[in-house]
Amino acid sequence: MEALDKQAIDILTDNDRGGYTIPTAGLYPYQWNWDSAFAALGFSTFDLPRAWQEIETLLTAQWDNGMVPHIVFHQPDEGYFPGPEVWGGKGPIASSGISQPPLVATFARKIFHRDEALGQEKLKAIYPALVKWHRWYMECRAESGVVASTHPWESGRDNAPDWDEASDAIDISNVGEYQRRDTSHVDASMRPTKLDYDRYLSLLYLGRDCGWDEKVIEQTSPFRVADPSLHFTLLRGHRDLAEIGKLLGEDVSEIDGWISTLEEGCKQIWNSEISAFDSVNLRNGKFAGSLSNASFLCWYAGIESPEMVGHLERILGNGHYIVPSYDPAGEKYDAMRYWRGPVWAIMNALIGWGLEEQGHVTLARAVRQQTAGLISNYGFAEYFNPDNGTPAGGGHFTWTAAVWLSWSL
Ligand code: 2M8
């Protein structure tokens, strides 16, 4: 294990670009939002000041309206598309125009416990930015009481089957020619399709062309999908933010209100037809019918569900590595294609922590052991095939290394 600890530390160090960490060289050459939360957690196991710096750097990209972007383009890099000039972000640093699952408050609280004196000082400094970001989420994404994704990239689960039906409404006639870069780094069979990318770009252009005006996006975008990854991570994030606020002697009544709203909102993403948390297209009320790894983030958000325990036991019993990003029994299951099947160590960590906190100790242990087994047998890959463990996507991956180092935090 010591050799793997060292490898994980080397990955974080190699991917460190000075104050921020890239997910992996080549494929993802910038700072990504939720990847950085994991990077911070990883760094906190061997370099605490560097861990806080990761979060601080991310927050320097916060927009005036409170949004913390999903990609921060610190230095130009030809190897990624779409880059800063395509996005036309409105923040103080070149960035994308959408956010990502808000893990920072939760992870900052974990990091705080490693040195509470330093932690308190750091939390005090970042608290206002975190409140502003969470308020932006409530005002610009949670108008229906449930947290909506305005772009598949915002949820973090780019090509999940969750978006298939809602994406049919996206007009791609304006997209034109463009050159993808991802498929020059990774085999196309493990990445989203051309149609997926056309749709991603159409939504990007819609946001950019209205100057990232959230009201216009809410009123005109064909795509607004309530999503368990954003809903559950924000609910959990609010809980930790409230604890941070209390620690700092702040009035947290506004945050408590957000928690109640999102607890109530969980009912809206419960699909009784499949007895699971699911995504719902807010434009027509249709459920996606997708049991995904985000469905299993309920425990992380402090929400109990015997049915979700049943699903996890079934998938485990069928001999798959857990937790696949889409139900292996589902018709759209694709074991190697990104968010349509593969296992992701980061999602496993969130799910495993949630299970443990809610007292599902045996399942939590199974998720943890399998994740550790995948990494030790197949390396620090971006994701893994649930049927046989084959590593896929990018290698030398920051958040996989971070999960290895920080699971016990
Ligand atoms: C993937 O997404 C980016 C776009 O944001 C991409 O494919 O170019 C996703 O897995 C996302 O969740 C992740 O944050 C990002 C970097 O690891 O890669």
Boltz pocket constraint, residues with backbone or C-beta under 6 A from the ligand:
constraints:
  - pocket:
      binder: B
      contacts: [[A, 23], [A, 27], [A, 28], [A, 32], [A, 33], [A, 34], [A, 35], [A, 70], [A, 81], [A, 153], [A, 155], [A, 156], [A, 157], [A, 158], [A, 182]]
      max_distance: 6.0
